[in-house]
Amino acid sequence: MGFFEKLKSGMKKTRDNIQEKIVSVLNSFTRIDEDLMDELEEALILCDVGAATSMKLVDRLRGRIKSEGLRSAEDVKNALKDEIAKLVDFEDVPDRFPKVMLIVGVNGVGKTTSIGKIANLYKKAGKNVLIAAADTFRAAASEQLEIWADRAGVPIVMYGQGQNDPAAVVYDALDSAKHRGSDVIIIDTAGRLHNKVNLMNELLKISRVIDREFPEAQRETLIVLDATTGQNALTQVKKFSEIVHTDGIILTKLDGTAKGGMVLAIKDETGIPVKYIGVGEGIDDLERFNGQEFADTLL
């Protein structure tokens, strides 16, 4: 099954929600007028797109209706699909190796599984991958990550119980990566947002180690979000962005929610794009995000 088919299947709840609210609004109007625009804006908000983003999309539609002379609900739907694709689109920076990926996010969002799946993606692409288990705060975090490293068939650097310096784990992982000739080093981090000072200090310390030990590496910081939390995910992005520069988002559990519209709100309100999307529990159920396919799936 191709990823587009996985996306269609995995986003069934979100797609059904969109169909029920947005498409039914479009199909219930025989003329394009302000009543339709008002109903459409309300429907977008109900689909977790967010009030500000919904207003922006509808304003863009108004402009296109006027400039392009759109006359049918199908025309408006296609224009909306186009605007959604534009909104979530981003210009990705090409991979350059060696590459260090710092993965952040609160506990319970699927951080561990996402790291295993990304490792699998790069391994399948022929890259040498190494995982660093630098979440030394949560009990059993390293052991769970070790299971996913085994599934992906990649090595992992981890410390035993009671050894809790994340920066030391990262130092040893980078040293190991140099000796192994690793292309990609994926670093897990603690997710205790309730104590931002400790987390900030920890991430700064890790960052200094990477800068000092692996200055030639490309850096990428990704935050993992649980799609089932809807608009609450937006709050998490904003809080983490106060602590560390974030390059992109890994969106998990999209197959278990009708709240996929929050992808639009997050990109619009933070400027941070979704780079990976998860639509299942298998190790192959994570792919790079494609804005056009996402829009096509929604509508």
Helices and strands as residue ranges (DSSP letters): H 3-10, H 12-18, I 19-23, H 24-27, H 34-46, H 51-68, H 73-88, E 99-104, H 111-124, E 129-133, H 141-152, E 156-157, H 166-180, E 184-188, H 196-213, E 218-226, G 227-229, H 232-243, E 248-252, G 254-256, H 262-270, E 274-278, E 286-288, H 291-298
